[in-house]
């Protein structure tokens, strides 16, 4: 629940690298704010007796940084904030549970934004694996002026590449998760299913984990797929893994993934 105003776009914003991380691995939180200081909390999203989330981490007060202007490629109109400085490094505790995690940032000026990431458990053989459509959230994300759509890009001309290396302007930083995936996640956890989580990019980066489960659930509007993603999920199906798509318009746009200065498969290219 939004309990502070979002304020201007540069009041506070953040992104996480990588977008999906295994238990025990490090993540980096890149934050920009016009305030002198800020703090953040990390929640795991789920049912939790109807409360919807569980608070797992509360940061000390952090010094605010008004980050440099993000770059824009003139040919593809790719907006990248890989030039941001001094990320906060965190290691995901092995005691945490695979799931969807939300970072809630609140500045000293009283403004807030969110950032989101997925925590995997690559050793899990749970009955079900829920796949989050982080790439589709980036496709519709117009932070910095450009998405993969003309209607919300500067001058009505879309980008041909979008990056995870920037905040998300949808739902205050949550992407399409609250609209497309959250209700199903709450229901699955409330129903007590044996469940782990992964992101769509993991189909290209970590395809082996998709064969460790009996069922892969595509939970939301999972529109953007690379050739490797489709091939790897088809191979999992052919090896006996069942697939369930709880949405329409899946596997619709053909994209390729490429690296950025911050890591592998951080850029979605779509012509």
C-alpha positions in Angstrom: 0.0 0.0 0.0 1.4 3.4 -1.0 1.7 5.3 2.2 3.9 8.2 0.8 3.6 10.2 -2.4 5.7 9.2 -5.4 6.6 12.8 -6.1 8.7 13.8 -9.1 10.3 11.1 -11.2 13.7 11.8 -9.7 12.6 12.2 -6.1 13.7 8.6 -5.5 14.0 5.6 -7.8 16.0 2.4 -8.0 16.8 -0.8 -9.8 18.2 -4.2 -8.8 21.0 -6.2 -10.5 20.6 -9.0 -11.2 16.8 -9.2 -11.7 16.8 -12.8 -10.5 19.2 -14.3 -7.9 19.8 -17.6 -6.2 19.7 -18.0 -2.4 23.1 -17.0 -1.0 24.1 -14.9 -4.0 24.8 -11.1 -4.0 22.6 -8.4 -5.4 23.2 -4.7 -6.0 20.7 -1.9 -5.4 21.2 1.2 -7.5 19.4 4.2 -6.1 19.0 7.9 -7.1 17.3 10.5 -5.0 17.3 14.3 -4.7 16.9 13.9 -0.9 19.9 14.0 1.5 19.1 10.5 2.8 16.8 7.5 2.4 16.1 4.1 3.8 14.5 1.0 2.4 12.7 -2.2 3.4 12.6 -5.6 1.6 9.4 -7.6 1.6 8.6 -11.0 0.3 5.2 -11.0 -1.4 2.6 -13.7 -0.9 -0.4 -14.6 1.1 0.7 -14.2 4.8 -2.8 -14.6 6.3 -4.1 -12.0 3.9 -1.5 -9.3 4.7 0.1 -9.8 1.4 3.8 -9.6 2.3 6.3 -10.2 5.0 9.0 -7.7 6.1 12.4 -9.4 6.0 15.0 -6.5 6.0 15.1 -2.9 7.2 18.1 -0.8 6.2 19.9 1.8 8.2 19.7 5.4 6.9 21.6 5.7 3.7 23.3 8.9 2.2 21.4 10.1 -0.8 23.0 10.3 -4.2 21.5 12.3 -7.1 22.8 10.0 -9.9 24.2 11.2 -13.2 21.9 11.4 -16.2 21.3 8.0 -17.9 22.7 7.4 -21.4 20.6 7.0 -24.5 21.7 5.2 -27.6 20.8 7.4 -30.7 20.2 4.4 -32.9 18.1 2.1 -30.7 17.0 4.7 -28.2 18.1 2.3 -25.4 18.1 4.1 -22.0 20.7 2.8 -19.6 21.6 3.8 -16.1 24.6 1.6 -15.9 26.6 4.7 -15.2 25.0 5.1 -11.7 27.5 5.0 -8.8 27.9 3.3 -5.4 25.3 0.6 -5.4 24.3 -1.0 -2.1 25.6 -4.6 -2.0 23.4 -7.2 -0.2 23.8 -11.0 0.0 20.5 -12.9 -0.1 20.4 -15.0 3.1 20.1 -18.7 2.6 17.3 -18.7 5.2 15.1 -16.6 2.9 12.5 -18.4 0.7 12.3 -18.4 -3.1 9.8 -15.7 -4.1 9.0 -12.3 -5.4 10.7 -9.6 -3.3 9.8 -5.9 -3.2 12.2 -3.1 -2.1 10.3 -0.1 -0.7 12.4 3.0 -0.7 11.4 6.1 1.3 13.4 9.4 1.0 14.1 11.9 3.8 11.8 14.2 1.9 8.9 11.8 2.3 8.7 10.3 -1.2 8.7 6.6 -2.1 9.3 4.2 -4.9 9.6 0.4 -5.3 12.1 -1.9 -7.0 11.5 -5.7 -7.5 13.6 -8.8 -7.9 13.1 -12.6 -7.9 14.8 -15.0 -5.5 15.3 -18.5 -6.8 16.3 -21.7 -5.1 18.3 -23.5 -7.7 18.5 -26.6 -5.5 14.7 -26.9 -5.2 12.7 -29.7 -6.7 9.3 -28.3 -5.6 6.3 -29.6 -7.5 5.7 -26.2 -9.1 7.8 -23.4 -10.5 6.2 -20.0 -11.1 7.8 -17.9 -13.9 7.6 -14.1 -13.5 7.4 -12.0 -16.7 10.1 -9.4 -15.9 11.0 -8.9 -19.5 7.4 -7.8 -20.4 7.5 -5.3 -17.5 10.6 -3.8 -19.1 9.0 -3.7 -22.5 6.3 -1.5 -21.2 8.6 0.5 -19.0 9.1 4.0 -20.3 11.5 5.3 -17.6 13.9 7.7 -19.3 11.5 8.4 -22.1 11.4 5.2 -24.1 9.6 1.8 -24.0 9.1 -0.7 -26.8 5.8 1.1 -27.6 5.2 4.2 -29.6 2.3 5.5 -27.5 4.5 6.1 -24.4 7.8 7.0 -25.9 9.1 10.5 -26.5 7.9 11.8 -29.8 5.7 8.7 -30.4 8.8 6.8 -31.6 9.6 3.6 -29.7 13.0 2.1 -28.7 14.3 -1.0 -30.3 16.1 -2.0 -27.1 15.3 -1.6 -23.5 17.4 -2.3 -20.4 17.0 -3.7 -16.9 19.6 -1.1 -16.0 17.0 1.5 -15.0 14.1 2.0 -12.7 10.6 1.0 -13.7 7.9 3.6 -14.0 5.0 1.2 -13.9 3.1 1.0 -10.6 5.7 3.1 -8.8 8.5 0.6 -9.7 6.7 -2.7 -9.4 6.3 -3.2 -13.2 3.3 -5.2 -14.2 3.5 -7.5 -11.2 0.6 -6.1 -9.2 -1.7 -6.1 -12.2 -0.8 -9.3 -13.8 0.8 -11.8 -11.3 0.2 -10.8 -7.7 -3.3 -12.2 -7.3 -2.3 -15.6 -8.7 0.8 -15.7 -6.4 -1.3 -14.9 -3.4 -3.8 -17.7 -4.3 -1.2 -20.3 -5.0 0.5 -19.6 -1.6 -2.8 -19.4 0.2 -3.7 -22.8 -1.3 -0.5 -24.3 0.1 1.1 -25.5 -3.1 4.7 -26.6 -3.1 6.1 -23.7 -5.0 9.4 -22.1 -6.1 10.0 -19.0 -8.3 12.1 -18.0 -11.3 12.1 -15.2 -13.9 11.6 -15.4 -17.6 15.2 -14.5 -18.2 16.2 -17.6 -16.2 14.9 -19.7 -19.1 17.9 -18.5 -21.0 20.4 -18.1 -18.1 19.5 -21.1 -16.0 17.4 -23.5 -18.1 18.4 -26.6 -16.1 16.2 -25.5 -13.1 13.1 -25.8 -15.2 13.5 -29.6 -15.5 13.6 -30.0 -11.7 9.8 -29.4 -11.2 6.6 -31.2 -12.3 4.8 -28.1 -13.5 5.9 -24.7 -14.7 3.3 -22.0 -14.2 3.5 -18.8 -16.4 1.7 -16.5 -14.1 1.3 -13.2 -16.0 1.4 -11.4 -19.3 4.5 -13.1 -20.5 4.8 -11.6 -23.9 8.5 -11.3 -24.8 10.6 -14.4 -25.5 13.9 -15.2 -27.1 14.5 -18.3 -29.2 16.5 -19.9 -26.4 13.7 -19.3 -23.9 11.2 -21.0 -26.1 13.5 -23.9 -27.1 14.5 -24.5 -23.4 10.9 -24.6 -22.2 9.9 -26.8 -25.1 12.7 -29.2 -24.1 11.5 -29.2 -20.5 8.0 -30.1 -21.7 9.4 -32.9 -23.9 11.2 -34.2 -20.9 8.0 -34.5 -19.0 7.4 -31.1 -17.3 3.9 -29.9 -17.6 3.2 -26.2 -18.5 0.3 -24.0 -17.4 -0.3 -20.5 -18.9 -2.5 -18.4 -16.7 -2.7 -15.5 -19.2 -3.1 -14.6 -22.8 -0.6 -13.0 -25.4 2.2 -15.3 -24.2 5.3 -15.9 -26.3 4.2 -13.2 -28.7 7.1 -10.9 -29.5 10.4 -12.4 -30.7 13.4 -10.8 -29.0 17.0 -11.4 -28.3 18.9 -10.8 -25.0 22.3 -9.2 -24.8 24.6 -8.1 -22.0 25.2 -4.7 -20.5 28.1 -3.2 -18.5 26.3 -4.6 -15.4 25.8 -8.2 -16.5 24.5 -10.9 -18.8 21.1 -10.6 -20.5 20.3 -7.2 -19.2 19.1 -5.8 -22.5 16.0 -6.8 -24.5 16.4 -6.2 -28.3 13.2 -6.1 -30.3 12.7 -5.0 -33.9 
